[in-house]
Amino acid sequence: VLKSWISIVKAGALPIDQLMSVTTIAADRLMDKTVMVRRYAMQLLTAILEHNPFLGSLDPKPYQDKLAEVYEKVQESMPTDIKDARETSRKDAEDDETRRKIDEAA
């Protein structure tokens, strides 16, 4: 059965919605008693990684940009008293860090 999954994955015929379940099956088979089953499970996982349909499309830049945009919106909508408390705690943390570095150097 694992050999069949390997062929399907290498042919690029595995539907994306089945990718996770096949990966789970292969990962579970890594704990099998039989050496051949473990070997085929490893080959299947390797094939899944090599023929990953998301391989070239997961550029982190758009996600980082979206994160920065959401962060700015959260900062803008944050109540003033929470902003002040946050800034105060950051300054205290920086002061504590500076004190700790001075103590370590002494």
C-alpha positions as CSV (number, residue, x, y, z in Angstrom):
1,V,0.0,0.0,0.0
2,L,2.8,2.4,0.8
3,K,4.4,1.7,-2.5
4,S,1.2,2.7,-4.2
5,W,1.1,6.0,-2.3
6,I,4.7,6.6,-3.3
7,S,3.8,6.2,-7.0
8,I,0.8,8.5,-6.6
9,V,2.8,11.2,-4.9
10,K,5.6,11.0,-7.5
11,A,3.1,11.3,-10.3
12,G,1.7,14.4,-8.7
13,A,-1.8,12.8,-8.5
14,L,-2.3,13.1,-4.8
15,P,-5.1,15.6,-4.1
16,I,-4.0,18.4,-1.7
17,D,-6.9,17.6,0.7
18,Q,-5.5,14.1,1.1
19,L,-1.9,15.2,1.7
20,M,-2.2,15.5,5.5
21,S,-3.9,12.1,5.9
22,V,-1.3,10.3,3.8
23,T,1.5,12.1,5.7
24,T,0.0,10.9,9.0
25,I,-0.3,7.3,7.7
26,A,3.4,7.4,6.6
27,A,4.5,8.9,10.0
28,D,2.5,6.2,11.9
29,R,4.2,3.5,9.8
30,L,7.6,4.7,10.9
31,M,6.9,2.9,14.2
32,D,6.1,-0.5,12.5
33,K,8.0,-3.6,13.5
34,T,8.9,-4.6,9.9
35,V,11.9,-3.0,8.4
36,M,10.4,-2.9,4.9
37,V,7.3,-1.0,6.1
38,R,9.5,1.5,7.9
39,R,11.7,1.9,4.8
40,Y,8.6,2.5,2.5
41,A,7.2,4.9,5.0
42,M,10.4,6.9,4.9
43,Q,10.4,6.8,1.1
44,L,6.8,8.0,1.1
45,L,7.6,10.9,3.4
46,T,10.6,11.8,1.3
47,A,8.5,11.7,-1.9
48,I,5.9,14.0,-0.2
49,L,8.6,16.5,0.7
50,E,10.2,16.4,-2.7
51,H,6.9,16.7,-4.6
52,N,5.3,19.2,-2.2
53,P,2.8,21.3,-4.1
54,F,3.5,24.3,-1.9
55,L,7.3,24.2,-2.3
56,G,7.8,27.3,-4.4
57,S,4.8,29.3,-3.3
58,L,5.5,29.9,0.4
59,D,7.4,33.1,0.3
60,P,7.5,34.6,3.8
61,K,7.5,38.2,2.6
62,P,3.8,38.6,2.0
63,Y,3.0,37.1,5.4
64,Q,5.6,39.4,7.1
65,D,4.0,42.4,5.4
66,K,0.5,41.3,6.5
67,L,1.8,40.8,10.1
68,A,3.2,44.3,10.1
69,E,0.0,45.7,8.8
70,V,-2.1,44.0,11.4
71,Y,0.3,45.0,14.1
72,E,0.0,48.6,13.1
73,K,-3.8,48.4,13.2
74,V,-3.7,46.9,16.7
75,Q,-1.4,49.6,17.8
76,E,-3.7,52.3,16.4
77,S,-6.8,50.9,18.0
78,M,-5.2,50.2,21.4
79,P,-6.6,52.3,24.3
80,T,-4.3,55.1,25.5
81,D,-4.0,53.8,29.0
82,I,-2.9,50.3,27.8
83,K,-0.4,51.9,25.4
84,D,1.1,53.9,28.3
85,A,1.2,50.9,30.6
86,R,2.9,48.9,27.8
87,E,5.5,51.6,27.2
88,T,6.2,51.9,30.9
89,S,6.7,48.2,31.3
90,R,9.1,48.2,28.2
91,K,11.2,50.9,29.8
92,D,11.3,49.1,33.1
93,A,12.4,45.9,31.3
94,E,15.1,47.8,29.4
95,D,16.3,49.4,32.7
96,D,16.3,45.9,34.3
97,E,18.3,44.5,31.3
98,T,20.8,47.4,31.6
99,R,21.2,46.9,35.3
100,R,21.7,43.1,34.8
101,K,24.4,43.8,32.2
102,I,26.2,46.2,34.6
103,D,26.0,43.7,37.4
104,E,27.4,40.9,35.2
105,A,30.2,43.1,34.0
106,A,31.2,44.0,37.6
